[in-house]
Amino acid sequence: MQNYQSNSPKPSPTSPPPPSPKVLPDEWRNGPWGNKMRELQIVNDYKPFKDKVQLRFMLYGLVGAGKSSFINSVESALRGRITGRAAVDAIGGKSYTTSYKTYKIQKGGPGTHYPFVFNDIMGLEKDAETGVCVEDVKLAMKGHVKDGYTFNPLSALPENNQQYKKKPTLNDRVHVLVCVIPGNIAGMQDDSVKKLREVRLAAREMEIPEIAILTKIDDTCPEVGKDIRNVYKSKHLKKKIEEVSGVLGLPPSCIFPVKNYHSELETNDDTDTLILSALTRMIEYGEDFVNDL
Protein backbone atom coordinates (compact mmCIF):
# COMPACT_ATOMS: atom_id res chain seq x y z
CA MET A 1 0.00 0.00 0.00
CA GLN A 2 1.43 3.37 -1.10
CA ASN A 3 1.70 6.24 1.37
CA TYR A 4 0.84 9.72 0.19
CA GLN A 5 2.30 12.76 1.92
CA SER A 6 -0.09 15.64 2.28
CA ASN A 7 1.02 18.92 0.69
CA SER A 8 -1.21 21.01 2.98
CA PRO A 9 0.73 23.34 5.31
CA LYS A 10 1.07 22.34 8.91
CA PRO A 11 -0.94 24.50 11.30
CA SER A 12 1.27 27.15 12.85
CA PRO A 13 1.41 27.42 16.63
CA THR A 14 -1.06 29.84 18.15
CA SER A 15 0.36 33.36 18.08
CA PRO A 16 0.30 35.24 21.38
CA PRO A 17 -2.32 37.96 21.53
CA PRO A 18 -1.07 41.48 20.91
CA PRO A 19 -0.17 43.37 24.09
CA SER A 20 -2.96 45.38 25.62
CA PRO A 21 -2.51 49.10 24.92
CA LYS A 22 -1.31 51.09 27.92
CA VAL A 23 -3.38 54.10 26.91
CA LEU A 24 -7.02 54.07 25.93
CA PRO A 25 -8.30 55.66 22.72
CA ASP A 26 -10.60 57.95 24.71
CA GLU A 27 -10.28 59.69 28.06
CA TRP A 28 -11.99 57.96 30.99
CA ARG A 29 -12.41 61.40 32.57
CA ASN A 30 -12.83 64.60 30.62
CA GLY A 31 -9.48 66.34 30.84
CA PRO A 32 -9.40 70.07 31.62
CA TRP A 33 -7.09 70.77 28.68
CA GLY A 34 -7.22 74.29 27.35
CA ASN A 35 -8.89 75.62 30.52
CA LYS A 36 -5.80 77.00 32.24
CA MET A 37 -6.74 80.66 31.84
CA ARG A 38 -10.31 80.00 32.95
CA GLU A 39 -9.17 78.12 36.05
CA LEU A 40 -6.58 80.80 36.77
CA GLN A 41 -9.24 83.50 36.50
CA ILE A 42 -11.46 81.63 38.97
CA VAL A 43 -8.62 81.52 41.49
CA ASN A 44 -7.66 85.16 40.94
CA ASP A 45 -11.26 86.36 41.30
CA TYR A 46 -12.01 84.33 44.41
CA LYS A 47 -12.95 86.28 47.54
CA PRO A 48 -14.15 84.58 50.74
CA PHE A 49 -17.79 85.15 51.52
CA LYS A 50 -17.05 85.57 55.23
CA ASP A 51 -14.87 88.43 56.42
CA LYS A 52 -11.58 87.67 58.18
CA VAL A 53 -11.59 84.08 56.99
CA GLN A 54 -8.94 82.73 54.65
CA LEU A 55 -9.35 79.18 53.46
CA ARG A 56 -6.94 76.75 55.06
CA PHE A 57 -5.86 73.67 53.12
CA MET A 58 -3.90 71.12 55.16
CA LEU A 59 -1.83 68.53 53.36
CA TYR A 60 -1.14 65.15 54.94
CA GLY A 61 0.18 61.88 53.63
CA LEU A 62 3.01 59.40 53.64
CA VAL A 63 6.65 60.42 53.78
CA GLY A 64 7.92 61.38 50.33
CA ALA A 65 4.45 61.66 48.81
CA GLY A 66 5.14 65.16 47.50
CA LYS A 67 3.23 67.42 49.93
CA SER A 68 5.80 70.22 49.98
CA SER A 69 6.39 69.83 46.24
CA PHE A 70 2.67 70.28 45.61
CA ILE A 71 2.67 73.58 47.53
CA ASN A 72 5.62 74.73 45.44
CA SER A 73 3.86 73.59 42.26
CA VAL A 74 0.67 75.51 43.12
CA GLU A 75 2.72 78.65 43.74
CA SER A 76 4.62 78.08 40.48
CA ALA A 77 1.36 77.74 38.52
CA LEU A 78 -0.09 80.90 40.08
CA ARG A 79 3.02 83.05 39.75
CA GLY A 80 4.07 81.80 36.33
CA ARG A 81 7.57 80.80 37.37
CA ILE A 82 9.20 77.93 39.21
CA THR A 83 9.33 78.51 42.97
CA GLY A 84 10.60 76.45 45.89
CA ARG A 85 9.79 78.04 49.24
CA ALA A 86 8.59 74.77 50.79
CA ALA A 87 11.73 72.74 51.46
CA VAL A 88 11.82 69.29 49.88
CA ASP A 89 14.22 66.36 50.12
CA ALA A 90 15.33 64.55 46.99
CA ILE A 91 16.62 61.54 48.94
CA GLY A 92 13.62 60.66 51.09
CA GLY A 93 13.23 57.94 53.70
CA LYS A 94 12.30 60.19 56.60
CA SER A 95 10.02 63.19 56.74
CA TYR A 96 11.91 66.34 55.73
CA THR A 97 9.11 68.50 57.12
CA THR A 98 9.16 68.38 60.92
CA SER A 99 7.04 71.37 61.94
CA TYR A 100 3.61 72.85 61.30
CA LYS A 101 4.13 75.57 58.73
CA THR A 102 1.71 77.91 56.98
CA TYR A 103 2.39 79.05 53.42
CA LYS A 104 0.81 82.14 51.89
CA ILE A 105 1.14 82.75 48.15
CA GLN A 106 1.90 86.23 46.92
CA LYS A 107 -0.67 87.77 44.60
CA GLY A 108 0.45 90.78 42.65
CA GLY A 109 2.81 93.09 44.50
CA PRO A 110 4.61 92.42 47.80
CA GLY A 111 2.36 92.28 50.84
CA THR A 112 -0.70 91.00 48.97
CA HIS A 113 -1.65 87.33 49.08
CA TYR A 114 -4.31 84.95 47.84
CA PRO A 115 -7.15 84.47 50.37
CA PHE A 116 -6.11 80.90 51.15
CA VAL A 117 -3.15 79.24 52.82
CA PHE A 118 -1.53 75.81 52.79
CA ASN A 119 -0.42 73.99 55.90
CA ASP A 120 2.35 71.46 55.55
CA ILE A 121 2.89 68.84 58.26
CA MET A 122 5.27 66.04 59.07
CA GLY A 123 4.65 62.90 57.02
CA LEU A 124 2.96 59.76 58.30
CA GLU A 125 5.21 56.72 58.73
CA LYS A 126 4.55 53.05 59.31
CA ASP A 127 6.09 52.78 62.78
CA ALA A 128 4.30 54.24 65.78
CA GLU A 129 7.47 55.96 67.02
CA THR A 130 8.19 57.81 63.78
CA GLY A 131 6.39 60.37 61.67
CA VAL A 132 3.66 62.72 62.78
CA CYS A 133 1.40 61.64 65.63
CA VAL A 134 -2.14 61.13 64.33
CA GLU A 135 -3.56 62.93 67.37
CA ASP A 136 -1.56 66.02 66.37
CA VAL A 137 -3.13 65.90 62.91
CA LYS A 138 -6.56 65.90 64.55
CA LEU A 139 -5.59 68.85 66.78
CA ALA A 140 -4.34 70.75 63.73
CA MET A 141 -7.64 70.18 61.93
CA LYS A 142 -9.46 71.73 64.89
CA GLY A 143 -7.10 74.74 64.88
CA HIS A 144 -5.29 73.99 68.14
CA VAL A 145 -1.76 73.83 66.66
CA LYS A 146 0.13 77.10 66.26
CA ASP A 147 2.33 77.81 63.27
CA GLY A 148 5.90 76.66 63.83
CA TYR A 149 5.15 73.83 66.26
CA THR A 150 7.73 71.04 65.97
CA PHE A 151 5.98 67.68 65.95
CA ASN A 152 6.89 65.01 68.50
CA PRO A 153 6.26 61.55 67.00
CA LEU A 154 6.02 60.01 70.49
CA SER A 155 3.31 62.22 71.97
CA ALA A 156 0.60 64.67 70.98
CA LEU A 157 0.76 68.39 71.69
CA PRO A 158 -0.36 68.90 75.33
CA GLU A 159 -2.80 71.66 76.27
CA ASN A 160 -0.29 73.32 78.60
CA ASN A 161 2.21 73.81 75.78
CA GLN A 162 2.61 77.39 74.54
CA GLN A 163 2.15 76.12 70.97
CA TYR A 164 -1.36 74.90 71.85
CA LYS A 165 -4.13 77.32 70.88
CA LYS A 166 -6.93 76.88 73.41
CA LYS A 167 -9.64 78.89 71.66
CA PRO A 168 -9.20 78.53 67.89
CA THR A 169 -11.30 80.70 65.61
CA LEU A 170 -12.96 79.66 62.36
CA ASN A 171 -9.93 81.10 60.59
CA ASP A 172 -7.62 78.77 62.54
CA ARG A 173 -9.48 75.62 61.58
CA VAL A 174 -8.72 73.46 58.56
CA HIS A 175 -11.35 73.94 55.85
CA VAL A 176 -10.19 71.28 53.37
CA LEU A 177 -8.14 68.19 54.14
CA VAL A 178 -5.87 67.18 51.27
CA CYS A 179 -4.47 63.65 51.23
CA VAL A 180 -1.35 63.34 49.07
CA ILE A 181 -0.65 59.86 47.68
CA PRO A 182 2.28 58.97 45.39
CA GLY A 183 1.12 57.20 42.26
CA ASN A 184 4.12 54.86 42.36
CA ILE A 185 3.24 53.47 45.80
CA ALA A 186 3.38 49.67 45.80
CA GLY A 187 0.32 48.39 47.60
CA MET A 188 -1.98 50.18 50.01
CA GLN A 189 -2.31 47.80 52.94
CA ASP A 190 0.41 48.57 55.51
CA ASP A 191 0.11 50.29 58.89
CA SER A 192 0.78 53.73 57.45
CA VAL A 193 -2.38 53.44 55.37
CA LYS A 194 -4.30 52.69 58.56
CA LYS A 195 -3.10 56.08 59.82
CA LEU A 196 -4.36 57.74 56.66
CA ARG A 197 -7.72 56.12 57.21
CA GLU A 198 -7.81 57.23 60.85
CA VAL A 199 -7.23 60.83 59.80
CA ARG A 200 -10.00 60.52 57.22
CA LEU A 201 -12.48 59.26 59.78
CA ALA A 202 -11.61 62.15 62.10
CA ALA A 203 -12.22 64.60 59.27
CA ARG A 204 -15.58 62.99 58.62
CA GLU A 205 -16.60 63.52 62.23
CA MET A 206 -15.64 67.21 61.90
CA GLU A 207 -17.43 67.35 58.53
CA ILE A 208 -14.28 68.70 56.87
CA PRO A 209 -14.34 68.17 53.09
CA GLU A 210 -11.55 66.14 51.56
CA ILE A 211 -9.79 65.58 48.29
CA ALA A 212 -6.78 63.47 47.36
CA ILE A 213 -3.85 64.40 45.16
CA LEU A 214 -2.17 61.59 43.22
CA THR A 215 1.42 62.70 42.59
CA LYS A 216 4.35 61.36 40.57
CA ILE A 217 2.11 60.36 37.69
CA ASP A 218 4.96 60.79 35.21
CA ASP A 219 7.06 58.27 37.13
CA THR A 220 4.12 55.91 37.54
CA CYS A 221 3.13 55.79 33.87
CA PRO A 222 5.80 56.20 31.15
CA GLU A 223 3.15 57.25 28.63
CA VAL A 224 2.24 60.18 30.88
CA GLY A 225 5.94 60.96 31.23
CA LYS A 226 6.08 61.26 27.43
CA ASP A 227 2.88 63.31 27.15
CA ILE A 228 1.03 64.55 30.22
CA ARG A 229 -2.19 64.69 28.20
CA ASN A 230 -2.26 60.89 28.39
CA VAL A 231 -3.12 61.12 32.10
CA TYR A 232 -6.83 60.45 31.57
CA LYS A 233 -6.14 57.81 28.94
CA SER A 234 -3.73 55.82 31.11
CA LYS A 235 -5.14 52.43 32.13
CA HIS A 236 -2.61 52.21 34.95
CA LEU A 237 -3.57 55.56 36.48
CA LYS A 238 -7.24 54.74 36.21
CA LYS A 239 -6.60 51.51 38.12
CA LYS A 240 -4.45 53.33 40.68
CA ILE A 241 -7.18 55.92 41.35
CA GLU A 242 -9.69 53.09 41.81
CA GLU A 243 -7.28 51.44 44.24
CA VAL A 244 -6.84 54.63 46.28
CA SER A 245 -10.60 55.11 46.27
CA GLY A 246 -11.20 51.59 47.52
CA VAL A 247 -8.66 51.82 50.34
CA LEU A 248 -9.33 55.36 51.60
CA GLY A 249 -13.03 55.51 50.81
CA LEU A 250 -12.83 58.69 48.73
CA PRO A 251 -14.89 58.73 45.52
CA PRO A 252 -12.75 58.75 42.36
CA SER A 253 -14.15 62.18 41.45
CA CYS A 254 -12.32 63.59 44.49
CA ILE A 255 -8.93 62.17 43.47
CA PHE A 256 -6.86 64.43 41.22
CA PRO A 257 -3.72 63.23 39.41
CA VAL A 258 -1.06 65.95 39.17
CA LYS A 259 2.54 66.28 38.14
CA ASN A 260 4.63 68.32 40.58
CA TYR A 261 7.42 70.48 39.31
CA HIS A 262 10.80 69.06 40.34
CA SER A 263 13.43 69.38 37.60
CA GLU A 264 11.80 71.95 35.29
CA LEU A 265 13.17 75.46 34.85
CA GLU A 266 9.94 76.86 33.41
CA THR A 267 6.24 76.20 33.94
CA ASN A 268 4.11 74.25 31.47
CA ASP A 269 0.49 74.99 30.56
CA ASP A 270 -0.70 71.37 30.72
CA THR A 271 1.03 70.75 34.06
CA ASP A 272 -0.46 73.99 35.39
CA THR A 273 -3.90 72.96 34.16
CA LEU A 274 -3.97 69.78 36.27
CA ILE A 275 -2.71 71.67 39.33
CA LEU A 276 -5.23 74.50 38.94
CA SER A 277 -8.06 72.02 38.38
CA ALA A 278 -7.35 70.50 41.80
CA LEU A 279 -6.94 73.93 43.40
CA THR A 280 -10.29 75.24 42.16
CA ARG A 281 -12.02 72.16 43.59
CA MET A 282 -10.32 72.81 46.92
CA ILE A 283 -11.56 76.41 46.89
CA GLU A 284 -15.11 75.32 46.07
CA TYR A 285 -15.16 72.71 48.83
CA GLY A 286 -13.62 75.07 51.37
CA GLU A 287 -16.01 77.89 50.61
CA ASP A 288 -19.01 75.58 50.93
CA PHE A 289 -17.71 74.28 54.26
CA VAL A 290 -17.14 77.76 55.73
CA ASN A 291 -20.51 79.04 54.54
CA ASP A 292 -22.34 76.07 56.09
CA LEU A 293 -20.91 76.74 59.55
Secondary structure, DSSP 8 states (H G I E B T S, - for coil): -------S-------------SB-SS-SS---TT-HHHHHHHHHH---SSTT--EEEEEEEBTTSSHHHHHHHHHHHHHTS----S---SS-SS-S--B-EEEEEE-SSTT-EEEEEEEE---B-SSTTSB--HHHHHHHHHT-B-TT-B--TTS---TTSTTB-SS--TTTS-SEEEEEEETT---S-SHHHHHHHHHHHHHHHHT--EEEEEE-HHHH-HHHHH-GGGTTTBHHHHHHHHHHHHHH---GGGEEE----SS-SS--HHHHHHHHHHHHHHHHHHHHHHHH-
